[in-house]
Amino acid sequence: MNASRIDEPAALADLVDYQAGSVVSQALVKARTGTVTVFAFDAGEGLSEHEAPFDALLFAVEGRATVRVGSKDHAMSGGEIVRLPAGVPHAVQAVDQFKMLLIMIRDGESRSSDRRG
């Protein structure tokens, strides 16, 4: 998929394809101020627990996944959104095939000390 495809209206779910046994990602925007990336997870695949220095928004496009934020698991499905706060561990595990959009906001300095909700 060519990221320039989003210069015209496009169906979000069509911007990345599933691949058997894999997690596929496609960066749509890479800028100093943040990134926008679409992901496709095959059933049972995931991203292991990690932290990021900046806040992010995870928007579930289609399918179902368990998204852990801190110590809390969230059952998510298409159309739902959750904030991943800076400095808080998070992970994604696809229940079935799952697509998501991840929007990371960079403000020029680490936000890991700002854990307010």
Helices and strands as residue ranges (DSSP letters): G 3-7, G 12-15, E 23-31, E 34-41, E 46-50, E 56-62, E 64-69, E 72-77, E 81-84, E 90-94, E 98-105
